Amino acid sequence: MLLVFWKIFWVLLIHFASVIANTEKTIFLGPPSLQVPVEYPTLDDLRLEALSPQHWVLRTDIRAEFPTASSKHGQASWYLLRRLEEGQRYEVRICWAATQPTSFRLETYDLQTVFDTTELITSLAEFSEFQRADSAHIEDQEPRIARRNSKSTHTSNDLSSILFLRVFAAADYYTTNKTLMQHVPPVYVDIILDPFLFNVFPRSLVPTAAYITLLAIGSWHFAKYISDWLQDLDSKDTNSNKKDR
């Protein structure tokens, strides 16, 4: 009976977690390393936020829009995945609150594919231009000492395994509020770059797996103790009834 209770508890816990947060992900292999351009324009000039195995969580807000004929997956945003290891399996997850109904689509591209594909380079250029305009607006309101350093962080001998990440965000709701229908608010998300240990298991899930394993072992021993105690109690009651007869 106790084991059934624990099973129900875990089902409810997993269901509750799925209610308060949503997740979309994509899995890929690290591409071969290549020479990163250091002459203008560089990757830094794109003003893209970046993730790496060392800085693997990015909390940000993403622009979203309702799907249109020209953009059936919604608004596109671009990011850089840096310092990857060739052949290493990775997972990129995006997590957002269920209170902001949104449909996400994640795509990864190597640098050459983006630069050789008109549709991709156009989308990247549009997003980069928006980022530059937004950065300029912020810099106008900040002291000069706080401004971003525009100098490239790469050297001429820098070899790096890099991918572009394109994230589509499409509003997935309907409301009688005309303002929300005309102006979709930004979606607050966590973007996570997660390398696989031995190309098998996501690194960030190791503590969770260990916790669940320990909890399962502890629950099994506790259930066994309760079961033995009940059996012993039942045996004592049976012997006492026999003596009374």
BALOBA-1460 file (C-alpha; in Angstrom, 3 decimals):
// residues 245
<rec num="1" residu="m" x="0.000" y="0.000" z="0.000"/>
<rec num="2" residu="l" x="2.826" y="2.359" z="0.885"/>
<rec num="3" residu="l" x="4.567" y="1.685" z="-2.400"/>
<rec num="4" residu="v" x="1.390" y="2.620" z="-4.250"/>
<rec num="5" residu="f" x="1.275" y="5.865" z="-2.283"/>
<rec num="6" residu="w" x="4.844" y="6.741" z="-3.313"/>
<rec num="7" residu="k" x="4.083" y="6.004" z="-6.968"/>
<rec num="8" residu="i" x="1.067" y="8.311" z="-6.857"/>
<rec num="9" residu="f" x="3.173" y="10.965" z="-5.123"/>
<rec num="10" residu="w" x="5.808" y="10.940" z="-7.875"/>
<rec num="11" residu="v" x="3.207" y="11.048" z="-10.643"/>
<rec num="12" residu="l" x="1.604" y="14.096" z="-9.023"/>
<rec num="13" residu="l" x="4.996" y="15.754" z="-8.499"/>
<rec num="14" residu="i" x="5.986" y="15.292" z="-12.132"/>
<rec num="15" residu="h" x="2.576" y="16.533" z="-13.284"/>
<rec num="16" residu="f" x="2.862" y="19.587" z="-11.031"/>
<rec num="17" residu="a" x="6.303" y="20.409" z="-12.439"/>
<rec num="18" residu="s" x="4.910" y="20.228" z="-15.968"/>
<rec num="19" residu="v" x="2.152" y="22.661" z="-15.024"/>
<rec num="20" residu="i" x="4.353" y="25.413" z="-13.607"/>
<rec num="21" residu="a" x="6.986" y="25.310" z="-16.388"/>
<rec num="22" residu="n" x="7.361" y="24.287" z="-20.027"/>
<rec num="23" residu="t" x="10.465" y="23.048" z="-21.816"/>
<rec num="24" residu="e" x="11.560" y="22.747" z="-25.444"/>
<rec num="25" residu="k" x="14.934" y="21.326" z="-26.466"/>
<rec num="26" residu="t" x="17.236" y="20.279" z="-29.291"/>
<rec num="27" residu="i" x="20.169" y="17.831" z="-29.268"/>
<rec num="28" residu="f" x="23.266" y="18.196" z="-31.449"/>
<rec num="29" residu="l" x="26.971" y="17.342" z="-31.776"/>
<rec num="30" residu="g" x="29.765" y="19.872" z="-31.453"/>
<rec num="31" residu="p" x="31.068" y="20.865" z="-34.916"/>
<rec num="32" residu="p" x="34.737" y="20.835" z="-36.013"/>
<rec num="33" residu="s" x="36.850" y="23.741" z="-34.766"/>
<rec num="34" residu="l" x="37.509" y="26.563" z="-37.207"/>
<rec num="35" residu="q" x="39.391" y="29.826" z="-37.442"/>
<rec num="36" residu="v" x="37.338" y="32.621" z="-35.928"/>
<rec num="37" residu="p" x="37.567" y="35.880" z="-37.920"/>
<rec num="38" residu="v" x="39.184" y="38.734" z="-36.007"/>
<rec num="39" residu="e" x="38.862" y="41.437" z="-38.650"/>
<rec num="40" residu="y" x="35.730" y="43.566" z="-38.840"/>
<rec num="41" residu="p" x="32.993" y="42.401" z="-38.908"/>
<rec num="42" residu="t" x="33.607" y="39.808" z="-36.182"/>
<rec num="43" residu="l" x="31.180" y="37.588" z="-34.306"/>
<rec num="44" residu="d" x="31.305" y="40.047" z="-31.414"/>
<rec num="45" residu="d" x="29.988" y="42.766" z="-33.731"/>
<rec num="46" residu="l" x="26.757" y="40.795" z="-34.091"/>
<rec num="47" residu="r" x="25.931" y="41.656" z="-30.453"/>
<rec num="48" residu="l" x="24.598" y="38.159" z="-29.773"/>
<rec num="49" residu="e" x="24.282" y="36.733" z="-26.281"/>
<rec num="50" residu="a" x="26.344" y="33.573" z="-25.904"/>
<rec num="51" residu="l" x="26.400" y="30.323" z="-23.970"/>
<rec num="52" residu="s" x="29.289" y="27.959" z="-23.351"/>
<rec num="53" residu="p" x="29.925" y="24.868" z="-21.175"/>
<rec num="54" residu="q" x="31.459" y="27.275" z="-18.624"/>
<rec num="55" residu="h" x="28.563" y="29.774" z="-18.765"/>
<rec num="56" residu="w" x="25.732" y="27.408" z="-19.532"/>
<rec num="57" residu="v" x="22.624" y="29.235" z="-18.264"/>
<rec num="58" residu="l" x="21.230" y="32.404" z="-19.817"/>
<rec num="59" residu="r" x="18.223" y="34.117" z="-18.245"/>
<rec num="60" residu="t" x="16.738" y="36.589" z="-20.672"/>
<rec num="61" residu="d" x="13.552" y="37.742" z="-22.361"/>
<rec num="62" residu="i" x="12.647" y="36.817" z="-25.937"/>
<rec num="63" residu="r" x="10.459" y="38.748" z="-28.336"/>
<rec num="64" residu="a" x="7.442" y="36.787" z="-29.537"/>
<rec num="65" residu="e" x="4.736" y="37.365" z="-32.098"/>
<rec num="66" residu="f" x="1.730" y="35.589" z="-33.540"/>
<rec num="67" residu="p" x="2.531" y="33.391" z="-36.563"/>
<rec num="68" residu="t" x="2.148" y="35.087" z="-39.937"/>
<rec num="69" residu="a" x="2.368" y="34.004" z="-43.548"/>
<rec num="70" residu="s" x="5.965" y="35.250" z="-43.739"/>
<rec num="71" residu="s" x="6.951" y="33.887" z="-40.314"/>
<rec num="72" residu="k" x="4.916" y="30.797" z="-39.518"/>
<rec num="73" residu="h" x="7.053" y="29.930" z="-36.469"/>
<rec num="74" residu="g" x="6.943" y="33.404" z="-34.912"/>
<rec num="75" residu="q" x="9.716" y="35.849" z="-34.046"/>
<rec num="76" residu="a" x="13.339" y="34.711" z="-34.528"/>
<rec num="77" residu="s" x="16.127" y="35.398" z="-32.026"/>
<rec num="78" residu="w" x="19.773" y="34.415" z="-32.460"/>
<rec num="79" residu="y" x="22.427" y="33.276" z="-29.966"/>
<rec num="80" residu="l" x="25.978" y="31.920" z="-30.052"/>
<rec num="81" residu="l" x="27.085" y="28.573" z="-28.630"/>
<rec num="82" residu="r" x="30.821" y="28.950" z="-27.941"/>
<rec num="83" residu="r" x="33.728" y="26.755" z="-26.821"/>
<rec num="84" residu="l" x="32.065" y="23.516" z="-27.827"/>
<rec num="85" residu="e" x="34.002" y="20.278" z="-28.175"/>
<rec num="86" residu="e" x="34.013" y="18.537" z="-31.534"/>
<rec num="87" residu="g" x="31.926" y="15.338" z="-31.475"/>
<rec num="88" residu="q" x="30.559" y="16.037" z="-27.987"/>
<rec num="89" residu="r" x="26.796" y="15.630" z="-27.631"/>
<rec num="90" residu="y" x="24.959" y="18.659" z="-26.270"/>
<rec num="91" residu="e" x="21.415" y="19.626" z="-25.438"/>
<rec num="92" residu="v" x="19.990" y="23.128" z="-25.510"/>
<rec num="93" residu="r" x="16.825" y="23.602" z="-23.465"/>
<rec num="94" residu="i" x="14.588" y="26.604" z="-23.180"/>
<rec num="95" residu="c" x="12.310" y="26.835" z="-20.146"/>
<rec num="96" residu="w" x="9.505" y="29.292" z="-19.606"/>
<rec num="97" residu="a" x="6.502" y="29.771" z="-17.332"/>
<rec num="98" residu="a" x="3.198" y="28.201" z="-18.300"/>
<rec num="99" residu="t" x="1.611" y="31.562" z="-17.534"/>
<rec num="100" residu="q" x="3.106" y="32.825" z="-20.824"/>
<rec num="101" residu="p" x="1.670" y="30.456" z="-23.480"/>
<rec num="102" residu="t" x="4.309" y="30.318" z="-26.213"/>
<rec num="103" residu="s" x="5.403" y="27.858" z="-28.866"/>
<rec num="104" residu="f" x="9.189" y="27.611" z="-29.260"/>
<rec num="105" residu="r" x="11.290" y="26.113" z="-32.032"/>
<rec num="106" residu="l" x="15.068" y="25.649" z="-31.651"/>
<rec num="107" residu="e" x="17.511" y="25.265" z="-34.549"/>
<rec num="108" residu="t" x="21.327" y="25.061" z="-34.608"/>
<rec num="109" residu="y" x="23.568" y="25.944" z="-37.579"/>
<rec num="110" residu="d" x="27.296" y="26.009" z="-38.190"/>
<rec num="111" residu="l" x="28.815" y="29.299" z="-39.303"/>
<rec num="112" residu="q" x="29.349" y="28.323" z="-42.938"/>
<rec num="113" residu="t" x="25.724" y="27.211" z="-43.386"/>
<rec num="114" residu="v" x="24.427" y="30.528" z="-42.053"/>
<rec num="115" residu="f" x="26.750" y="32.637" z="-44.203"/>
<rec num="116" residu="d" x="25.946" y="30.609" z="-47.338"/>
<rec num="117" residu="t" x="22.135" y="30.623" z="-46.913"/>
<rec num="118" residu="t" x="20.303" y="33.816" z="-47.869"/>
<rec num="119" residu="e" x="17.324" y="33.240" z="-45.607"/>
<rec num="120" residu="l" x="19.499" y="32.534" z="-42.562"/>
<rec num="121" residu="i" x="21.952" y="35.393" z="-43.041"/>
<rec num="122" residu="t" x="19.058" y="37.802" z="-43.628"/>
<rec num="123" residu="s" x="17.331" y="36.699" z="-40.432"/>
<rec num="124" residu="l" x="20.609" y="36.973" z="-38.493"/>
<rec num="125" residu="a" x="21.314" y="40.448" z="-39.904"/>
<rec num="126" residu="e" x="17.842" y="41.684" z="-38.940"/>
<rec num="127" residu="f" x="18.197" y="40.420" z="-35.398"/>
<rec num="128" residu="s" x="21.732" y="41.803" z="-35.113"/>
<rec num="129" residu="e" x="20.523" y="45.206" z="-36.287"/>
<rec num="130" residu="f" x="17.804" y="45.159" z="-33.641"/>
<rec num="131" residu="q" x="20.393" y="44.219" z="-30.993"/>
<rec num="132" residu="r" x="22.685" y="47.048" z="-32.063"/>
<rec num="133" residu="a" x="19.845" y="49.586" z="-31.947"/>
<rec num="134" residu="d" x="18.757" y="48.309" z="-28.546"/>
<rec num="135" residu="s" x="22.344" y="48.413" z="-27.241"/>
<rec num="136" residu="a" x="22.798" y="51.959" z="-28.547"/>
<rec num="137" residu="h" x="19.650" y="53.048" z="-26.731"/>
<rec num="138" residu="i" x="20.919" y="51.510" z="-23.486"/>
<rec num="139" residu="e" x="24.407" y="52.973" z="-23.875"/>
<rec num="140" residu="d" x="22.952" y="56.456" z="-24.334"/>
<rec num="141" residu="q" x="21.491" y="56.112" z="-20.846"/>
<rec num="142" residu="e" x="24.624" y="54.627" z="-19.201"/>
<rec num="143" residu="p" x="27.916" y="56.251" z="-18.112"/>
<rec num="144" residu="r" x="30.707" y="55.735" z="-20.650"/>
<rec num="145" residu="i" x="32.668" y="53.600" z="-18.182"/>
<rec num="146" residu="a" x="29.866" y="51.021" z="-18.164"/>
<rec num="147" residu="r" x="29.715" y="50.583" z="-21.937"/>
<rec num="148" residu="r" x="30.505" y="47.265" z="-23.584"/>
<rec num="149" residu="n" x="34.009" y="46.802" z="-24.985"/>
<rec num="150" residu="s" x="33.634" y="46.485" z="-28.757"/>
<rec num="151" residu="k" x="37.102" y="44.980" z="-29.244"/>
<rec num="152" residu="s" x="37.094" y="41.355" z="-30.419"/>
<rec num="153" residu="t" x="37.763" y="38.763" z="-27.721"/>
<rec num="154" residu="h" x="39.455" y="36.429" z="-30.244"/>
<rec num="155" residu="t" x="43.051" y="36.282" z="-31.409"/>
<rec num="156" residu="s" x="44.332" y="35.527" z="-34.892"/>
<rec num="157" residu="n" x="45.255" y="31.968" z="-33.847"/>
<rec num="158" residu="d" x="41.947" y="31.270" z="-32.120"/>
<rec num="159" residu="l" x="40.366" y="27.957" z="-33.132"/>
<rec num="160" residu="s" x="36.904" y="27.401" z="-31.767"/>
<rec num="161" residu="s" x="33.926" y="25.097" z="-32.163"/>
<rec num="162" residu="i" x="30.958" y="27.446" z="-32.540"/>
<rec num="163" residu="l" x="27.315" y="27.139" z="-33.551"/>
<rec num="164" residu="f" x="24.519" y="29.618" z="-34.103"/>
<rec num="165" residu="l" x="21.287" y="28.973" z="-32.221"/>
<rec num="166" residu="r" x="18.070" y="30.327" z="-33.717"/>
<rec num="167" residu="v" x="15.022" y="30.406" z="-31.441"/>
<rec num="168" residu="f" x="11.540" y="31.000" z="-32.815"/>
<rec num="169" residu="a" x="8.896" y="32.252" z="-30.379"/>
<rec num="170" residu="a" x="5.234" y="32.225" z="-31.415"/>
<rec num="171" residu="a" x="2.472" y="33.504" z="-29.144"/>
<rec num="172" residu="d" x="0.101" y="30.638" z="-28.379"/>
<rec num="173" residu="y" x="-2.896" y="32.224" z="-26.723"/>
<rec num="174" residu="y" x="-6.155" y="34.031" z="-27.390"/>
<rec num="175" residu="t" x="-7.665" y="36.723" z="-25.209"/>
<rec num="176" residu="t" x="-10.334" y="39.391" z="-25.404"/>
<rec num="177" residu="n" x="-7.702" y="41.880" z="-24.278"/>
<rec num="178" residu="k" x="-6.996" y="43.801" z="-27.507"/>
<rec num="179" residu="t" x="-3.700" y="45.166" z="-26.193"/>
<rec num="180" residu="l" x="-2.290" y="41.668" z="-25.623"/>
<rec num="181" residu="m" x="-3.507" y="40.554" z="-29.041"/>
<rec num="182" residu="q" x="-1.852" y="43.505" z="-30.790"/>
<rec num="183" residu="h" x="1.317" y="43.709" z="-28.690"/>
<rec num="184" residu="v" x="2.721" y="40.358" z="-27.551"/>
<rec num="185" residu="p" x="4.792" y="40.834" z="-24.368"/>
<rec num="186" residu="p" x="8.339" y="39.408" z="-24.195"/>
<rec num="187" residu="v" x="8.666" y="35.908" z="-22.791"/>
<rec num="188" residu="y" x="11.018" y="35.415" z="-19.859"/>
<rec num="189" residu="v" x="13.070" y="32.261" z="-20.356"/>
<rec num="190" residu="d" x="16.062" y="30.274" z="-19.206"/>
<rec num="191" residu="i" x="18.242" y="28.947" z="-22.032"/>
<rec num="192" residu="i" x="20.472" y="26.079" z="-20.893"/>
<rec num="193" residu="l" x="23.425" y="24.522" z="-22.723"/>
<rec num="194" residu="d" x="23.883" y="21.034" z="-21.304"/>
<rec num="195" residu="p" x="26.755" y="18.717" z="-22.338"/>
<rec num="196" residu="f" x="26.144" y="14.971" z="-22.131"/>
<rec num="197" residu="l" x="28.384" y="12.938" z="-19.835"/>
<rec num="198" residu="f" x="29.985" y="10.210" z="-21.982"/>
<rec num="199" residu="n" x="27.534" y="11.389" z="-24.678"/>
<rec num="200" residu="v" x="24.783" y="9.544" z="-22.784"/>
<rec num="201" residu="f" x="23.335" y="11.588" z="-19.906"/>
<rec num="202" residu="p" x="22.824" y="15.392" z="-19.561"/>
<rec num="203" residu="r" x="25.212" y="16.843" z="-16.982"/>
<rec num="204" residu="s" x="22.624" y="19.016" z="-15.247"/>
<rec num="205" residu="l" x="20.384" y="16.028" z="-14.543"/>
<rec num="206" residu="v" x="23.025" y="14.101" z="-12.572"/>
<rec num="207" residu="p" x="22.084" y="15.665" z="-9.169"/>
<rec num="208" residu="t" x="18.395" y="15.055" z="-9.897"/>
<rec num="209" residu="a" x="19.042" y="11.430" z="-10.865"/>
<rec num="210" residu="a" x="21.143" y="10.893" z="-7.722"/>
<rec num="211" residu="y" x="18.427" y="12.470" z="-5.547"/>
<rec num="212" residu="i" x="15.685" y="10.307" z="-7.065"/>
<rec num="213" residu="t" x="17.831" y="7.172" z="-6.692"/>
<rec num="214" residu="l" x="18.564" y="7.877" z="-3.033"/>
<rec num="215" residu="l" x="14.930" y="8.707" z="-2.361"/>
<rec num="216" residu="a" x="13.788" y="5.492" z="-4.074"/>
<rec num="217" residu="i" x="16.249" y="3.391" z="-2.051"/>
<rec num="218" residu="g" x="15.201" y="5.100" z="1.179"/>
<rec num="219" residu="s" x="11.524" y="4.648" z="0.338"/>
<rec num="220" residu="w" x="12.062" y="0.955" z="-0.391"/>
<rec num="221" residu="h" x="13.782" y="0.389" z="2.982"/>
<rec num="222" residu="f" x="11.120" y="2.395" z="4.793"/>
<rec num="223" residu="a" x="8.329" y="0.447" z="3.081"/>
<rec num="224" residu="k" x="10.045" y="-2.834" z="3.946"/>
<rec num="225" residu="y" x="10.342" y="-1.763" z="7.587"/>
<rec num="226" residu="i" x="6.645" y="-0.838" z="7.753"/>
<rec num="227" residu="s" x="5.673" y="-4.102" z="6.032"/>
<rec num="228" residu="d" x="7.744" y="-6.193" z="8.496"/>
<rec num="229" residu="w" x="6.297" y="-4.255" z="11.411"/>
<rec num="230" residu="l" x="2.715" y="-4.846" z="10.244"/>
<rec num="231" residu="q" x="3.385" y="-8.533" z="9.664"/>
<rec num="232" residu="d" x="4.925" y="-8.843" z="13.113"/>
<rec num="233" residu="l" x="1.946" y="-7.030" z="14.654"/>
<rec num="234" residu="d" x="-0.488" y="-9.284" z="12.803"/>
<rec num="235" residu="s" x="1.428" y="-12.371" z="13.950"/>
<rec num="236" residu="k" x="1.257" y="-11.251" z="17.577"/>
<rec num="237" residu="d" x="-2.514" y="-10.671" z="17.308"/>
<rec num="238" residu="t" x="-2.992" y="-14.142" z="15.811"/>
<rec num="239" residu="n" x="-0.987" y="-15.828" z="18.569"/>
<rec num="240" residu="s" x="-2.886" y="-13.891" z="21.236"/>
<rec num="241" residu="n" x="-6.242" y="-15.024" z="19.819"/>
<rec num="242" residu="k" x="-5.090" y="-18.631" z="19.769"/>
<rec num="243" residu="k" x="-4.080" y="-18.420" z="23.463"/>
<rec num="244" residu="d" x="-7.459" y="-16.947" z="24.409"/>
<rec num="245" residu="r" x="-9.183" y="-19.972" z="22.857"/>
